[in-house]
Amino acid sequence: MNWGQELQDSALWILQALVISSVMLGLVGFILVKTTKWAGQFWLLAGDYFNPRNSLRPLLTFGVILFLSLFGVRVSVLFSNWYNTMYTALQELNEDGFWIQMGVFAILAAIHISRVLVSYYLQQSFTIRWRESLNESLLSQWLEKSSYYRSHYLETPADNPDQRIQQDVSSFVTTSLTLLLGLVSSLVSAVAFTIILWGLSGDLTVLGFTLSKGMVFALFIYILIATVFAFKIGRPLIRLSFLDERFNADYRYSLVRVREYAESIAFYKGEAIEGQKLRNRFARVIGNVWAIVFRSVKLQGFNLLVSQTAVIFPFIIQAKRFFSQQITLGAMIQTAQAFGTLHDNLSFFRDAYDTFAGYRAVLDRLSGFVQNSRAADKLPVPEVKSEQDTVALRNVSITTPAGKCLVKDLSFAVEPGHSLLLQGPSGSGKTTILRTIAGLWPYSKGQVVRPDNKVLFLSQKPYLPEGSLLDVLYYPNEVPEDGHEQARKVLQDVNLGHLLNRLDEVVSWTNILSLGEQQRIAFGRLLLAKPVAAFIDEATSAMDEGLEDAMYRLIAERLPELRLISVGHRSTLYAHHTHLLYLRGEGIWDFKPLQVEATA
């Protein structure tokens, strides 16, 4: 064999294979995206990353990876030819030829190892960058326009968005590249080794009929039948894989809730009922796992039977020609090697079916997440007009998702230094008014006027983010240069002086501080932020009346121009507000000043 000529032929072969593969990949991909659901889901997730208008780097990197993959196919062909030459030298007792082939093998092995290492690095680099891009895209969709919150108002919100972003993105990127490269390599390799096997194959006689190049036809028929049966056996794995992702996510979410509400559960002595819920969810996980195991045993058993049968098939067919000296030992070995490689390539779809089943589940979850975010964005948005010095509602009507009227034609304005107290029966819409002012409640009409920034909302259970106590106090703003000094003063003002030496401590403050302490942290955050307007939703419910009085007096003293709207039930709050809005239900409301009550 002329290895110098073989190298030139290989370069031309790889170039042709790259051009043809790229064209076919684009054409077939376009057709699949237009005609199949799963390909449409793939393009929904990957379209922006591979859009050349955004960047050429992903396409160029993938082109290099594809080139190296096709390079690997050609190296396999060269190894196949090497096997033929080497075993023929052994059969002919050609010692010089044998040692030459050992040198050729060393060169091929070095090329193969280098290609594998470079290809591995490029593939890992490609998947990391793709994962970063997709993670940023999904995070942006989830966080922008408050989709993470507004999606709760959808009829069927996506479950476990945390898992879809963290776990499914990684699985999608890795499996996409694996399946795509596997598909291209298998098809190109199948063509290359079909040509080799065609040249090695002779006549095949079955039941008196002689078929020229019969081994090639027999192999294709064998794989086609096996693939059809494998698809039929493995199809339920798609649904089972989807359920596996969902049940595991539900179980993990329940475990997180136990940790998050540990104190409440402990006070209620709710270990038994929580344990029952956790065990029931875990039982669903295990039940589905067993279903996957039973189905996988059937599929893998069938695949193993097909694969093992294929090992001896070429030897049986070529045995007669070998013993009659029509072919050499090298040709016999190359036939078996080419047959095995071609069998593996044609079996790609059958062997990868369980992987594809899991991949379909990931596609469903991620595309569902994207569609969920888009649906949340399409929900109605309250008409919020930005005016830096105005807090007002103008002819605002609010309903429940079912259409029940909570507030009808509500209008009021809060002047600088004035404060409005919202009261009314439970469920009358007090908190919903604050959600509407924040631009979160979809089911409202009319106009909300408020500053676009320098606004702070305080809820009954404050949000304490991860980080140091200093970060918690300044959330959602960054800590200024003199942050420590201001924070220490504020902690003393809100009666949390015992935390002065823990400002830089990073712990789970939600689990360490009592609810009353957390609410005082929120008032400290209010003093540090110095907003133009503040909205307080029962943010003193865990304080006694003395602390509540101190917090409101502190706000009035430090932020005299603050526009304040509070939700609360205590009559002691009258002294700290200039007006009262009382919701009576069915859309009816009363608005009156509280100067008389405050004076009294």
N, C-alpha and C positions, 0 to 999 in steps of 0.2 A: 504493500500500500504506500502511495506517495503522500506522506504526511504534510509536505510543503504545499502541495496542491489542495490537500484537505483543508488547510487553514484558510486559503483563499476562498475556497467554496463555502466555508463556514461563515466568513465575514459577509459574503453576498447573501447567504441563506438567512442570517440574522436580520440583515437590513430589509429584505423582502418580507420576512415574517413580521417585523415591527410595523411596516407600512400597512400590510394587509390586516393585521390584528387591530391596529388603531382605527382604521376605516370601519371594519366590521363591528368593533366595539361601540363606536359612535352610532352607527346605523341601527344595530340591534337594540342598543340602549334607548334610542329615541322611540323605536316602535314599542318596546316594553313599557316605557313611561306612559305612552299614550293608550296602551291597551290593557295593562294589568294594574291591580290595586297596589301590590307590594312594591313595584318599581316606581309608581307614583309617590308612594310614601318615602322611598329612598331619595328621590329627587327633591321632595319637599324639605328634607333634612340636609341634603348635600349640595343642592343647587347653588347656593350662595358661595360656598367654599370653592367650587370648581368653576365659578363664573370668571372667565378671563378678564372681564371688565374690572373686577375687584383686584385680582392679582394673577400673574402668570406662573408664580412659583409653584402652586399645587400641581398644575398640569405638567409643568416641566419635571418636577420631582417624580410624579407618577410615571411619566414617560421613561425616565432613567430606570425606575424600578421594574417597569415592564420589559425594558431592554435587557436588564440583568436576568429576569425570569426566563426570557426566550434564549438568552445566552446559556442558561442552565439546561434547557431542552437540547440545545445543540451539543453541549458537552456530553449529555447522556447518549446522544447518537454516536459521538466519537468513541465513547467507552464501549458501546455495542460493537462497533467495528473493531475496536481493540481486542475484545474478547474473541472474535472470530479469528483474527490474525494470530493471537497468542496461543490459542488452543490448537490451531492448525500447525504452528511451529512445534508444539509438544507432540502432536500425532506423527509429524514427519521427523522427529528427533533432531530438529534444527536448533542446535545449542546457540549459535550466533544470533539467529533470529529471535530466540527466546529472550536473550539478554538485551537485545535492542528494544524489544517490547517492554521490558522492565523500565528502561530509560524513558520510553514514551509514556508509560503509566505515571512515572514520577512527575513529568511535566503536566500531564492532564490533571493529576491529583492536586498539584500546586495551584493550577488555574481554578480548579473547582473549589478549593478551600478559600482562596482569595475572593472569588465571586460570592460565596455563601456569606462570608463575613461582611463584605461591603453591602451586600443586599440586605442583610439583617439590620445593619446600622441605618441605612436609608429608610427601610420600612418602619423601624421604631421612631425615627425622626419624623417621618411623614404622619404616623398615627398620633404622635404627641401634639404636633401642630394642628392637626385636624380636630383632635379632642379639645384643644384650647379654644379654637374658633367656634366649634359647636356649643361648648359649654358657655362661652360668652354670649352667643346668640340666644340660647334658651334662657339664661339668667336675665338678659335684657328684656325678653318678652315677658318673663314672669314678674319682674320687678317694676318695669315701666307701666304707667297708667294703673298701678295698683292691681294688676291682674291676679297676683297671689291672694289678694283679699276679695276682689270682685268676683272671682271665679266661684266663690261659695254660693253666689246667687244664681248660678246656672242650674238647670234641671238635673243634669248628670255631670257634676264636676269631676275632674280627673283625680283618681286616688293616688296617694303617696308621691307627690311631685318631687320630694327630696330624693327618693330612690331613682326616679326617672332621670334626674339631672346627674346624680353622682354615679350610679351604677350602669344604667342603660346606655349612657353616652359612650362610656369606655367600651362596652360590649359591641355597640353598633359600629364604632370606628374600626376596631380590631377585626371583627368578623367580616365586615364589608370588604376590607382589603384582602383578607385571607380567601374568601370565596371568589372574589373577582380574579385575583392572580391564579388561584387554583383552576378556575374555569378556563382562562386563556391558555395557561400552560398545558392543561389536559387536552384541549382541543388541538393545539399546535403540535404537541407531542404525539397525539393520536395520528395525525396526518403523517408525521415524519416516520413513525414506526410502522404504520400501515404500508408505506412504500418499502421499508426494509423487509417486512414480513411477506409482502407480495413477491419480492425477488427470491425469497427463500422457499416459498410455498410451492408444492407440486400438485399433482392431480389427487383428488380425494374421491374414493369410490364408496358409495353407501347404497346398499340394497340393489346393487347392479347398475346404479347410475354413477357416472364419472363426471366430477365437476372440477374444471381447471381452477387452480388457486383456491381450492375448496376450504382450506384452513382459515383463510381470511373471512370468507363469508360465514363459516360456522361460528367464528368468534363473535362477529357482529350480531348474528341472530341470538346467540347464547346470552350476550350482554343485554340486548334489547328486552328479551323475555324476563331476565332477572331484574332489570330496572323497573319494569312495569309492576312486577309483584312486590318489589321493595317499596315503591311509592304507595301501593295499596296498604301494605302492612304498616308503614311509618306515618301515614297521614294524620292519625289521631295525636301524634306527638306535638303538632303545632298548637292545638288547643291546650294540651297538658302542659306545655312549656309556658304558655301565657299564664295559666293558672298558678304554676309554680312561682313565677315572679310575683304575682299578686298576693298569694297566700303568705309567702315569706315576708313581703313588705308589710302586710297587715299585722302579722305576728310581731315583727320588729317595732312597729308603731305602738302596739299595745304595751310592749316592754318599756319603751321610752316614756309612755304616759305614766306608768307605775313609778318610774324614777322621778318624773316631773312633779307628780302629785303625791309624793311619798308621805308627807306629813298628814295630809287630809285622809289618806287611806288608813294610816296608822291610827289616827284619832277615831275613825269610824269602825276600826277593827274589821276592815274590809278585805283582809287577806284571803279569806275563803272564796268570796265571790270573784275577786280579781284572779285568784288561782284557777278557778273554774273557767273563767273567760279565756285566760292564757292557754290553758290545756285544750280547750275547745278549738282555738285557733291553731295551736300546734298540731292537733289531730287532723285538721284539714290539710296542713302542710304535709304530714306524713302519709295521709291517705292518697294525696296526689303524687307524692314521690313513689309510692308502691305502684301506682298506675303507670308512671313513667318507666319504672324498672321492668314491669311485666311486658310492656310494649317494646321496650328497648331489647329485652332478651329475645323476643320474637324477631325483631329486625336484625340484630347483630348475629343471631344464630343463622338466619337465612343468608346474610352477607358472608359469614365465615364458610358456610357450606359451599356457596358459589365460588369463593376465592380458592378454597382448598382443592376443589375439583379442577379448577383452571391450572393448577400447578403441574399436574401430570398430563394434561390434555395435549400439549405440543409434542411431548416425548412419544406418546402413543401414536400420534399421526405421522411423525417423521421417522419412527423406528424402522419401518420397512425400507425407506429410502437410504437410511444410514447403513443398515446391515447389508444392503445390496451395493454399497459403496457409491451411491449416486451423490451423496453429500459428505463433507468432511466432519470431523468432530467439532471443529470451530463453527461450522455452519449449524450443527445440531445445537450447540450451546447458545449461539446467537439467536437461533429460532426460539428457544425457550425464554431467553432474556427479553427478546423483542415482544414475544407473545405475552409475557408477564407484564411488561411495561404498558403495552397497548391495552391489556385487560384492566390494569389499574386506572389508566386514563379514561377509558370508556365507562368505568365503574364510578367515576367521580360523583355523578349525580346521585347514584345509589348510596355510596358511602357517606356523602355529605348531607344526606337528607335529614338526619337528626340534628345536625348543626344548623341547617336551614330552617328547621322547625323552630328552634330557639331564636333564630334570627328574625323570623316572622313575628314572634311574640314581642321582641324588642322594637321592631318597626311599628307594630300596633301601639305600643306604649308611648314611644317618643312622638309619633305623628299625632296620637291622641292628645298628648301634652300641648303640642303646637296649636292644634285646632281648638283646644280648651282655652288657651291664652287668647287666641284670635276672637273666639266667641265672647270671652269676658270683655275684650276691648270694644266689641260691638254693642254691649249693653248700653242703655241710655245713660247719659252723663248729666248731672245737674248743671244748670246754667250758672257758672260761677264767674262773676265779673271782678277783675282785680282793681281795687282802689286802695292805696296805701293808708288812707286816713278814715276809712269807712268800714263799719261792720253792720250789715243790715240784711233783712229778708224782705222781698217785695212780691206780694201775692203768691206765696209759696204754698203749694198743696202737696201732701205726702200721703202715699198709700203703702199698704203691704204688698208683697209679691202676688198675693191672691186678689188684690184690688180693693181691700178694705180701706176706707178713708181714716187716716190718723189725724191729719191737720188739713184744714181747708182755708185757702186765701189768707195765710198768715203774713203779716207785715209788722216789722219793728226795726228800730235802729238803736245802736248802743253808742253813746257819745264818749269821748275821752274822759276817763275818771268815773264813768258810770258802770254799773254791774247789773246783770239780769239773772234772776233765779228762776229756773224751770222746775215746776212741780206738777204732780198729777198722779192718778192711779197707775199701778204697774201695767205696762203694755199700752199706755196711752200715746207713746211716741217721743218721750223726752230724749232718750239717747239717739233715736233716729233723726231728730232735728240736728244734733251735733254731727252725725254722719253725713247729713245733707250739706251742712255748712262746709265740711271737710271735702266735699265732692265725691263721696264714696257711695252714697245711696242712689241706686239707679231709678227708683220709682218715685220721682218727684217732678214737679213743674214749678215754674216761676223763676225768679232771679235771686241768686245769693251774691252779696257784695262783701268782700273782705280783702285784706292785704294778701298779696301773693307770697310773701315771706314774713319773717318775724312774727310767726303765729305758732302757738304751742297748744296741743291737746293733752290733757291729763286724764287717764282712765282710772277706773276703780282699782284695777290691779295693774300697777305700773310695769312697763317693760324695762328690765334691767339687762342690757346686752352683755356679751362676754367681754372680759377685759378687767382693767383695774377699776377701783372705786372712782378714781379721777375720771376715767373714760365714761363711767356710768353717769356721773354728775353732768358732764358736758354733752352727752348724747342728745341730738344727732350731730352736734358740731364738733370741730376739732378743739383740742385743749390749747388755749393761748399760752404765751410765754410766762405770764404771771398767774397761770392756772392754779398752781398749788396754793398760793396766798389767798386768792379769792375763794377757792373751794374750802379751805380751812375755816374762813370766816362764815361762810354759808352753813357749814355743818354745825357750827356753834349756834347760829341763828335758828336753825330748825331742831334744836335740842338733840343733836347727834354727836356731841362732843367726844363721846367714847370711841368714835371712829377716826379721830384726827390722825392717829399714827398708822392708819391702814389705807391711806389714799393710794399707795402704789401696789397694794396687794391684789394679786389676780386670783380670784376664787369665784365660785358660783354664788354670787350675791343674792340671787333669788332664793336659794336654799338656806342662806345664813341669816338674812334679815327677816324680821317679822313683817306682816303686811302693813302694820302701822308705821314701821321704820321705812319700808319701801315707799309708802305714800309721802313721808316727810322728805325722802330722797327726791321724789318727783317735785315737791315744792322748792327744794334746793335747786333743782334743774331749772325751774321757772325763774327763780331769782337771778341765776347766772345768765340765762338766755336773754332776759329783759325784752320780752316780745311786745309788740304793739297790741296784740289781742291774745287772750287765753280762754280756753274752753275746758271746764272741769266737770267730769262725769262721776259724781259721788266719790271724789278722790280723797275725802276725809272720813269715809265710812268706818275705817278701822281705828280712828282716833277717838279719844274721849272729847267731851264738849270743851274742856279747857284747852287742849291742844288744837282743836279745830278753830277755836276763837283766836288763839295765838297765831296760827298760820294765816288766817284771813287778815288779821291786823298787820302782820308782817308784810303781806302783799300790798295793802293799802298804803303803808308807810314807805316802802322801797320803790313801788311802781305806781305813783299817784295818777298817772295818765293812762293806765292800763284799761282797756276795754275787756270786761270780764263777763262770761256767761257760765253759770254753774247749774248742775243738776244735783238736787239733794232733797231729802225728805224732812229734815229737822227744822222746826220753827225757829231755832236759834240762828239759822242762816239769814233770817230776815234782816238782822242788824248789820249785815255786811253787804247788802245789795240795795240798789236804788229802785229796782223795778221787779215785778213778779209776773211771770207768764204761767198761767195755770191751765193745763190741758184736761178737759172734761170727758174726752172720748168722742167718737163719731165725728171727728173733725171740728168740734166746738172748743173754743179757747177763750180765756179772759186775760187781759193785759192791764196792769195798774201800777202806779208808783207805790213805793214802800217807805216814803219819807216819814209818814205818820207813824208807822209801826216802828221804824228805826229810832225816831225821837222818843217814842213811848218806852 
